[in-house]
Amino acid sequence: MVSGENKKERTFIVEFWAKFFGVLRWVSPFQLLCLLVRRRPTYLFVDAWVLGHLLASLLAVIYVRFSDANAFWYFILFYSYLRVFEIIVYQVNVLLFDEHRASRRGQDYYLRSYRRTVLLLLHNYCEIVFWFAASYLVLAGQFSFGKFHGSLVGMIYSSFAVMTNMSTGEIGAKTLIGLYVLWAQSLIGLFMTLISLARFISILPAPRSLEKRKTDQNIINNPSLAGIS
């Protein structure tokens, strides 16, 4: 009989979702581009990809706000949701499954830099705010807007308010489609906010304590104290 300490019980939930998100990661413009150029992405390319999309999302809001409705609006709408999907799948993989997959292959898993990871996450967060702000303008008929509807800053603020789940800002749903979009951003925002706060707090340096400094000085002055438990 195998003891309870030595017997490893079977579980499938982690492997199931690891495979599921391993498939979803290919629904991605980034992965498609890597396949087309047949090259493994470098850190520099990833940094440029994230920063470029942050700028593109901001320009998309400005373009939709100050142009008349046209076919390019709907390309922006499609690409914005595709890009948000890509970000969420990427963050889930980095948070939960990339290390697990490396471990299953018998490989070590390292992040390039924890500070870099946090900065990229914050870029992704702001990018999602801008993409949703653009989508609210494209789908304006699905929403009711407050007095700041004509303001670019007002639209971005409203998207940020929904993202942080503080409120819906100046946006209210008029149709089920509008409600689904607000609901989607609220759930995405909750997930991204929790990750951002957790990772940001983890890199804050611990404050130095005067008590520890005095203790260390006492040990230096009286080495016999070092052996006291």
C-alpha positions in Angstrom: 0.0 0.0 0.0 1.3 3.4 -0.9 1.2 5.9 2.0 -0.7 9.1 1.7 2.5 11.2 1.8 4.1 9.3 -1.1 1.1 8.9 -3.3 0.5 11.8 -5.7 -3.2 12.2 -6.4 -4.1 12.8 -10.0 -5.5 16.1 -11.0 -6.4 17.5 -14.4 -7.7 21.1 -13.8 -4.3 22.8 -14.3 -3.3 20.8 -17.3 -6.7 21.3 -18.9 -6.6 25.1 -18.6 -2.9 25.2 -19.5 -3.7 23.4 -22.8 -6.8 25.6 -23.4 -4.8 28.8 -23.0 -2.0 27.3 -25.0 -4.4 27.0 -27.9 -5.9 30.5 -27.4 -2.4 32.1 -27.5 -2.4 31.5 -31.2 -5.4 33.7 -31.8 -3.1 36.6 -31.8 -1.7 39.2 -34.3 1.7 38.9 -32.5 1.9 35.1 -33.1 0.7 35.5 -36.7 3.5 38.0 -37.4 6.1 35.7 -35.8 4.9 32.9 -38.1 5.1 35.1 -41.2 8.6 36.3 -40.5 9.7 32.9 -39.2 11.7 34.3 -36.4 11.5 34.0 -32.6 10.7 37.4 -31.1 13.4 39.3 -29.2 12.8 41.3 -26.1 13.4 44.4 -28.1 10.7 43.4 -30.6 8.2 42.7 -27.7 8.9 46.1 -26.1 8.4 47.8 -29.4 5.1 45.8 -30.0 3.7 46.8 -26.7 4.7 50.5 -26.9 3.6 50.7 -30.5 0.1 49.3 -29.7 -0.3 51.8 -26.8 0.3 54.6 -29.2 -1.9 53.0 -31.8 -4.8 52.7 -29.3 -4.5 56.3 -28.3 -4.5 57.4 -32.0 -7.5 55.2 -32.6 -9.5 57.1 -30.0 -8.5 60.4 -31.5 -9.2 59.3 -35.1 -12.7 57.9 -34.3 -13.6 61.0 -32.2 -12.6 63.5 -34.9 -13.6 61.7 -38.1 -16.9 60.7 -39.7 -18.1 57.1 -39.7 -16.4 55.0 -42.3 -15.2 51.4 -42.9 -12.0 52.0 -41.0 -14.0 52.5 -37.8 -15.1 48.9 -37.9 -11.6 47.7 -38.6 -10.6 49.6 -35.5 -13.5 48.0 -33.6 -12.5 44.5 -34.7 -8.8 44.9 -34.0 -9.4 46.6 -30.6 -11.3 43.5 -29.3 -8.8 41.1 -30.9 -5.9 43.0 -29.3 -7.7 43.0 -25.9 -8.2 39.3 -26.2 -4.5 38.8 -27.0 -3.5 40.8 -23.9 -5.7 38.9 -21.5 -4.6 35.5 -22.9 -1.0 36.6 -22.7 -1.3 37.8 -19.1 -3.1 34.6 -18.0 -0.3 32.5 -19.6 2.5 34.5 -17.9 0.7 34.5 -14.6 -0.4 30.9 -14.4 0.9 28.6 -17.1 4.2 29.5 -18.7 6.2 28.4 -15.6 4.0 25.2 -15.4 4.7 24.3 -19.0 8.5 24.9 -18.6 8.4 22.7 -15.5 6.7 19.9 -17.4 9.4 20.0 -20.0 12.1 19.9 -17.4 13.3 23.5 -18.1 13.9 26.4 -15.9 11.7 29.4 -16.2 12.9 33.0 -15.8 11.5 36.4 -16.4 13.8 38.8 -18.2 13.1 41.5 -15.6 10.4 41.8 -13.0 10.3 45.6 -13.4 10.1 45.2 -17.2 7.1 42.8 -16.7 5.3 45.3 -14.5 6.0 48.2 -17.0 4.6 46.1 -19.9 1.6 45.2 -17.8 0.9 48.9 -17.1 1.2 49.6 -20.8 -1.3 46.9 -21.5 -3.7 48.3 -18.9 -3.7 51.8 -20.5 -3.9 50.3 -23.9 -7.1 48.4 -23.0 -8.6 51.7 -21.6 -7.9 53.4 -25.0 -9.3 50.5 -27.1 -12.5 50.4 -25.2 -12.9 54.2 -25.4 -12.6 53.9 -29.2 -15.1 51.1 -29.2 -17.6 53.2 -27.2 -17.4 55.9 -29.9 -17.8 53.4 -32.8 -20.8 51.7 -31.1 -22.2 55.1 -29.9 -25.8 54.0 -30.7 -25.6 51.2 -28.1 -24.8 53.6 -25.3 -26.2 56.7 -23.6 -23.6 59.3 -22.8 -23.4 62.2 -20.3 -22.5 65.8 -20.8 -18.9 64.9 -21.7 -19.8 62.9 -24.7 -18.2 65.5 -27.0 -14.9 65.5 -25.0 -12.1 63.2 -25.9 -10.8 63.3 -22.3 -14.3 62.5 -21.0 -14.5 59.3 -23.1 -11.1 58.1 -21.9 -12.1 58.9 -18.3 -15.4 57.0 -18.7 -13.5 54.0 -20.1 -11.0 54.2 -17.2 -13.9 54.4 -14.7 -15.4 51.2 -16.1 -12.0 49.5 -16.2 -11.4 50.2 -12.5 -15.0 49.3 -11.6 -15.3 52.7 -9.8 -18.4 53.5 -11.9 -19.6 53.5 -15.5 -18.5 57.2 -15.7 -20.6 59.0 -18.3 -21.6 55.7 -20.2 -24.8 53.8 -19.8 -26.0 50.8 -21.8 -29.1 51.3 -24.1 -29.0 47.8 -25.6 -27.9 44.3 -24.7 -24.8 44.7 -26.9 -23.9 47.8 -24.9 -24.5 46.0 -21.6 -22.2 43.1 -22.8 -19.4 45.5 -23.7 -19.6 47.3 -20.3 -19.7 43.9 -18.5 -16.7 42.6 -20.5 -14.6 45.7 -19.7 -15.6 45.5 -16.0 -14.5 41.9 -15.8 -11.3 42.5 -17.7 -10.6 45.6 -15.6 -11.1 43.6 -12.4 -8.6 41.0 -13.6 -6.0 43.5 -14.8 -6.3 45.8 -11.8 -5.7 43.0 -9.3 -2.7 41.8 -11.3 -1.3 45.3 -11.7 -1.6 46.1 -7.9 -0.1 42.8 -6.9 2.9 43.0 -9.2 3.5 46.7 -8.5 3.4 46.2 -4.7 5.8 43.2 -5.0 8.6 45.4 -6.5 8.4 48.1 -3.9 11.5 48.1 -1.8 11.0 47.3 1.9 11.7 50.4 4.0 14.8 50.2 6.1 14.1 50.0 9.9 16.0 51.9 12.5 15.4 49.1 14.9 17.2 46.6 12.7 20.0 49.1 12.3 20.4 49.4 16.0 20.3 45.6 16.4 23.0 45.1 13.8 25.1 47.8 15.5 24.7 46.1 18.8 25.9 42.8 17.3 28.9 44.5 15.8 29.8 46.1 19.2 29.1 42.9 21.1 29.6 39.8 18.9 28.4 37.4 21.6 24.9 38.6 21.0 24.9 37.0 17.6 24.6 33.6 19.2 21.6 34.4 21.3 18.4 32.7 19.9 
